[in-house]
Structure formats: structure tokens, C-alpha cells
Amino acid sequence: MQTRQLGNSDLRITPIGFGAWAIGGGGWDFAWGAQDDADSIATIREAIDLGINWIDTAAVYGLGHSEEVVGQALAGVANRPYVFTKCARVWNEQRQLGKSLKAASIRAECEASLRRLKVDVIDLYQVHWPEPIEDIGEGWQTMVKLQEAGKVRWIGVSNFSADQMAQVAKFGPITSLQPPYSMIRPEIEDSILPYCLANNIGVIAYSPMASGLLTGAMTRERIAAMPADDWRREKNKNYQEPLLTRNLELVDLLKQIGTPHGRTAGEVAIAWVLRHPAVTGAIVGARRPGQLKELVGAAGWRLTPAEVAKIDAFLKSNPG
């Protein structure tokens, strides 16, 4: 699989990375339901076998559990991928989530992530959310110090606006931005992606398939049968009417575009994200072996201008 340089770093990453959000398992506010750790480990190792060379996780996914599973999956693996994780989301003994960008909190989170991941250094450490907003300067200065101390190799941000990136960049360069980006969430095209292009900030897009909605495997029946602790049931408006009908019609279009090429709807969705010159890579989640095999083809495949125009015409005629 080809690789691309991530922003101002020396990291060369594959266009698709493994997303470890769902493998955090159930029992927390943004869970995807229960998850078998053996399936997670097998899926991570399959990702490596398929040529994917980076894993994106976060401390908050499963309240530490995703990082632990990633650490287990990489034990003894010779061809180790890069490991990216995030800070600025914390939790208490009652598993209630909180937000912190205070220096002491970020330093403690970094040490905890190093332990869970069983690594000496984190390849890319990211501020998960710019919250609380009044502390983003303190948070970013702490990230710079962690990099200087050798705890992390490169530092990035997630869910930041262009103005917020400009605000913290004066304290030290930003290697990457991780934003939500898909054909049903294209908002970052207006100012954020141009800012990243102009400032050599790599972009690793999350939810390119809209949290599974654009994979082609999602149906009304499957959505109705989601477990009670799957965050998408209540907290994702794209899984609810009136947007759900529009989105399932979009999936039908993606299938029409992909079928002549032997591609899935999910591959079309990922290829659409990767078409943008500012995007370095897309994060693709999977929970069971076999799922990634239906998606990795998007890494080396490009939509034609006519196919992109069909998608754009649909989105213009059916706004979200």
C-alpha cells in the first residue's frame, strides 16, 4: 500500500488507518455496544497483514480499554504499526466523562496511555477536543513539552477549527488535524481543509463512512436492533429521520457507482474522502476479521470526476 507524509512529521502513513473507537467495548457514554476482545485483536492483526501501518485510538474509548486491547494486539508483532492516541477526555470512578486541558491532567493522561499501550513513546499524541476552550493554550503548550521530553514523537489536534489551530500554533507547530469528514459531513471543506493545506498540517479524517451508515451493510432493521448502549441510536442525527431516509438513498447511489468497479459502498465513501488534496488518510473502524477486506481497496482507487459529480449532485438536491 502506498504511503503519504503526515504534515510536518517524518511519519509516512497508509491512506487508510485502523480506527479503534468501537473496540473499546460497552458500558460508557459513547460505546458501540459489547465487543469481544479476541475479535478485536484478530481484526487489528488482520489490518497489519493487509498493509495498514497506523492505528488510531484514544484514552476515552472504553475508558482505557481500547488502548489496552491495542497494546495486547501489538505484543510480539514484528511489523509494528504507528500508534496514535488522544488526551483531554477524562473520567471518574463512576465512569462519568469530563473535560480537561490542564497541564497536570495531560501529563498524567500521557503516562497512563503509555502504560496501557505498553510503549515507550507515542507516535502521534492528539488533543481530542478543544475543551474547555479557555485552556487550549495551556493544553497545547503541555503537548509541546511532552514532545520535547521524548514522551511523544509528534503532536496534533482533533475537532479544532481553523481559528483554534491558529491560536495554539504560536506555541509550537501542529503536525495533524483529525476532523470528522464524510460526504454527509463536508463542512470542513470551507475553511479548515484550506487552512491545513496552507500550513502543512496533515489531515486524518474520522468517520469517512459516517459511523458505519455508508458501508452498504446498514439497514433500518439493523439500526432498530442496535444494542441500547450503542451511541448511534440516540446521539447521531444521521441515524434518525428525516435524515435517515436521505442517507439510505445515498447509499443506494454509492452501490450503483461501486458495483461496476467491484467496489462496495463503503469503498466509494472512503475514496470520496481521500479525493481531497488536504486529506492524508482516513480512519476506518472494524470489529471483526473480514470487514477490512471489503474496504482497503479504497486506498488505491479513485473516483472519476463524473462519479464525484453524481455524488455532489445528489447532496445538493438532498441537503442534510
RAGI-V476048 format. One record per backbone hydrogen bond with DSSP energy under -0.5 kcal/mol. CO is the residue of the C=O (numbers start at 1). NH is the residue of the N-H. Records with the same first field share a line. If there is no record, write none. Layout:
CO=NH ; NH
This chain:
2=15
4=13
5=7
6=9
11=6 ; 13
13=4
15=282
17=19 ; 284
18=20 ; 56
19=286
21=24
22=25
28=31
31=231
33=32
35=37
36=40
37=41
38=42
39=43
40=44
41=45
42=46
43=47
44=48
45=49
46=50
47=52
48=51
53=82
54=18
55=57 ; 84
56=20
58=61
59=64
60=62 ; 63
61=66
62=65
64=68
65=69
66=70
67=71
68=72
69=73
70=74
71=75
72=75
74=77
78=80
82=55 ; 84
83=123 ; 124
84=57
85=126
86=59
87=128
88=100
90=98
92=95
96=92
98=90
102=106
103=107
104=108
105=109
106=110
107=111
108=112
109=113
110=114
111=115
112=116
113=117
114=118 ; 119
122=153
123=154
124=85
125=156
126=87 ; 128
127=158
129=131
132=135
133=136
135=139
136=140
137=141
138=142
139=143
140=144
141=145
142=146
143=147
144=148
145=149
146=151 ; 152
147=150
151=122
154=125
155=175 ; 176
156=127
157=178
161=165
162=166
163=167
164=168
165=169
166=170
168=171 ; 172
169=172
173=175
175=202
176=157
177=179 ; 204
178=159
179=206
182=185
185=182
186=189
187=190
188=193
191=195
192=196
193=197
194=198
195=199
196=201
197=200
200=202
202=177
203=205 ; 280 ; 281
205=283
206=181
207=210
209=214
210=213
212=215
215=266
219=223
220=224
221=225
223=226
227=230
229=33 ; 231
230=233
231=234 ; 235
232=236
235=237
236=239
237=240
240=243 ; 244
242=246
243=247
244=248
245=249
246=250
247=251
248=252
249=253
250=254
251=255
252=256
253=257
254=258
255=259
256=260
258=261 ; 262 ; 263
259=262
264=268
265=269
266=270
267=271
268=272
269=273
270=274
271=275
273=276
276=279
278=203 ; 280
281=205
282=17 ; 284
283=208 ; 285
284=19
288=291
290=294
291=294
292=295 ; 296
295=298
296=299
297=300
298=301
304=308
305=309
306=310
307=311
308=312
309=313
310=314
311=315
312=316
313=317
314=318
